[in-house]
Amino acid sequence: MKTLLKMLMFALMVFSTMTIAGELTFGFKNPSFSGTGYSSHVLSIEQLQFQREQGVIDDKAAAEKAAARAAANTTLSKFVTNVESRIFANLSKQMVDNMFGTNCDEDEDTVIVECPLKGSATLPDGATVHWIKDLDATDESGAPAPTITLTVTDALGTVTQLIVPVGDFKF
């Protein structure tokens, strides 16, 4: 037992002399306090804030679009859209009938069919549609080629013009 105690004392002396101590230092791990890696830390925080704000904006826009889709998908909205479509289809049919002479007025006194040579309409969004029938128009060879010029002007002033030869559309 004495031998064991001596060996233990010897081991403690050897190991105690081998112990090397270093200098104790203190440093903050957060770059906001230490300054080490501060710029990347600030960029990371900025990016997180931007992503959160953008997420809120995106969620708000998505909710507004969903509400608009839900409002447009009601039975009443579908009905109104269908009625508007049928009214505009009927108006455009009447305009085309007048253009091509299929819906002309007959004067009972003189038995002369009077077809309008021009017409116009204003749509609810502010666009205007004008048409003029030119019975005196000729083609390149000088042969008679009556035309109808349809001019559509939208609310912003953009003009679209169609020139339709009258004689080519008979079935």
C-alpha positions as CSV (number, residue, x, y, z in Angstrom):
1,M,0.0,0.0,0.0
2,K,2.9,2.3,0.7
3,T,4.2,1.6,-2.7
4,L,0.9,2.5,-4.3
5,L,0.8,5.7,-2.4
6,K,4.3,6.6,-3.5
7,M,3.4,5.9,-7.1
8,L,0.4,8.1,-6.8
9,M,2.4,10.9,-5.4
10,F,5.0,10.5,-8.1
11,A,2.2,10.6,-10.8
12,L,0.7,13.7,-9.3
13,M,4.1,15.5,-9.4
14,V,4.8,14.5,-13.0
15,F,1.4,15.5,-14.3
16,S,1.3,18.7,-12.3
17,T,4.5,19.9,-13.9
18,M,3.2,19.0,-17.4
19,T,0.1,21.1,-17.1
20,I,0.4,24.2,-19.2
21,A,-2.0,27.0,-18.7
22,G,-3.0,29.6,-21.4
23,E,-4.0,33.2,-21.0
24,L,-7.7,33.7,-20.4
25,T,-9.3,36.1,-22.8
26,F,-12.8,37.3,-23.3
27,G,-14.5,38.1,-26.6
28,F,-18.1,38.6,-27.7
29,K,-19.4,36.1,-30.2
30,N,-22.0,38.4,-31.5
31,P,-20.6,40.5,-34.4
32,S,-22.6,43.5,-33.3
33,F,-20.4,43.7,-30.2
34,S,-17.1,42.3,-31.4
35,G,-17.0,43.9,-34.8
36,T,-15.6,40.6,-36.4
37,G,-17.8,39.8,-39.4
38,Y,-20.0,42.8,-38.8
39,S,-20.8,43.7,-42.4
40,S,-22.0,40.2,-43.3
41,H,-24.0,40.1,-40.0
42,V,-25.7,43.4,-40.9
43,L,-26.4,42.2,-44.5
44,S,-28.0,39.0,-43.1
45,I,-30.3,41.0,-40.8
46,E,-31.2,43.4,-43.6
47,Q,-32.1,40.4,-45.9
48,L,-34.2,38.8,-43.2
49,Q,-36.1,42.1,-42.7
50,F,-36.6,42.5,-46.4
51,Q,-37.9,39.0,-46.9
52,R,-40.4,39.4,-44.0
53,E,-41.7,42.7,-45.4
54,Q,-41.9,41.2,-49.0
55,G,-43.8,38.2,-47.6
56,V,-46.3,40.5,-46.0
57,I,-46.8,42.4,-49.2
58,D,-47.1,39.2,-51.2
59,D,-49.7,37.8,-48.8
60,K,-51.7,41.0,-49.0
61,A,-51.7,41.0,-52.8
62,A,-52.7,37.3,-52.9
63,A,-55.6,38.0,-50.5
64,E,-56.8,40.9,-52.6
65,K,-56.6,38.8,-55.8
66,A,-58.5,36.0,-54.1
67,A,-61.2,38.4,-53.0
68,A,-61.5,39.8,-56.5
69,R,-61.8,36.3,-57.9
70,A,-64.4,35.4,-55.4
71,A,-66.4,38.5,-56.2
72,A,-66.2,37.8,-59.9
73,N,-67.3,34.2,-59.4
74,T,-70.7,34.9,-57.8
75,T,-73.9,33.9,-59.5
76,L,-75.0,37.5,-59.9
77,S,-71.6,38.5,-61.4
78,K,-71.8,35.6,-63.9
79,F,-75.3,36.6,-64.8
80,V,-74.4,40.3,-65.4
81,T,-71.4,39.3,-67.5
82,N,-73.6,37.0,-69.6
83,V,-76.3,39.6,-70.1
84,E,-73.6,42.2,-71.1
85,S,-72.1,39.8,-73.6
86,R,-75.4,39.1,-75.2
87,I,-76.3,42.8,-75.4
88,F,-73.0,43.6,-77.1
89,A,-73.4,40.6,-79.4
90,N,-76.8,41.9,-80.4
91,L,-75.6,45.4,-80.9
92,S,-72.7,44.3,-83.0
93,K,-75.0,42.1,-85.1
94,Q,-77.3,45.1,-85.8
95,M,-74.3,47.2,-86.8
96,V,-73.0,44.5,-89.2
97,D,-76.5,44.1,-90.7
98,N,-76.6,47.9,-91.3
99,M,-73.1,47.9,-92.8
100,F,-73.8,45.1,-95.3
101,G,-77.4,46.1,-96.1
102,T,-79.2,43.1,-94.7
103,N,-81.3,45.2,-92.3
104,C,-82.3,48.2,-94.4
105,D,-85.5,50.3,-94.2
106,E,-87.9,50.2,-97.1
107,D,-89.7,53.4,-98.0
108,E,-93.3,52.3,-98.6
109,D,-94.2,55.3,-100.7
110,T,-91.3,55.1,-103.2
111,V,-90.5,51.3,-102.8
112,I,-86.8,52.3,-102.4
113,V,-84.7,50.5,-100.0
114,E,-82.6,52.9,-97.9
115,C,-79.5,51.5,-96.3
116,P,-77.4,53.7,-94.0
117,L,-74.0,54.7,-95.4
118,K,-72.5,55.4,-92.0
119,G,-73.0,54.8,-88.3
120,S,-71.3,55.0,-85.0
121,A,-71.6,53.8,-81.4
122,T,-70.0,54.7,-78.1
123,L,-69.2,51.8,-75.7
124,P,-69.4,52.1,-71.9
125,D,-65.6,52.2,-71.5
126,G,-65.3,55.3,-73.7
127,A,-64.3,53.6,-76.9
128,T,-66.1,54.7,-80.1
129,V,-66.9,52.7,-83.2
130,H,-67.4,54.5,-86.6
131,W,-68.2,52.9,-89.9
132,I,-68.5,54.4,-93.4
133,K,-69.7,52.6,-96.5
134,D,-67.9,53.9,-99.7
135,L,-69.9,52.7,-102.7
136,D,-67.7,54.7,-105.1
137,A,-64.5,52.9,-104.3
138,T,-62.6,51.1,-107.0
139,D,-59.9,48.5,-107.1
140,E,-56.5,48.7,-108.9
141,S,-58.0,48.0,-112.3
142,G,-60.6,50.7,-111.9
143,A,-63.5,48.3,-111.4
144,P,-66.1,49.2,-108.8
145,A,-65.2,47.7,-105.4
146,P,-67.3,49.1,-102.6
147,T,-65.7,49.0,-99.1
148,I,-66.7,49.6,-95.6
149,T,-64.2,51.3,-93.3
150,L,-64.6,50.4,-89.6
151,T,-62.6,52.7,-87.2
152,V,-62.4,51.8,-83.5
153,T,-60.9,54.3,-81.1
154,D,-60.3,53.2,-77.6
155,A,-60.5,55.4,-74.5
156,L,-56.8,56.1,-74.6
157,G,-57.0,57.3,-78.2
158,T,-55.5,54.2,-79.9
159,V,-57.1,53.8,-83.4
160,T,-57.7,50.5,-85.1
161,Q,-59.0,50.6,-88.7
162,L,-60.4,47.8,-90.8
163,I,-61.2,48.2,-94.5
164,V,-63.6,45.5,-95.7
165,P,-64.5,44.9,-99.3
166,V,-68.3,44.6,-99.5
167,G,-68.6,42.3,-102.6
168,D,-66.2,39.5,-101.3
169,F,-68.4,38.5,-98.3
170,K,-71.4,36.9,-100.0
171,F,-72.2,33.3,-99.3
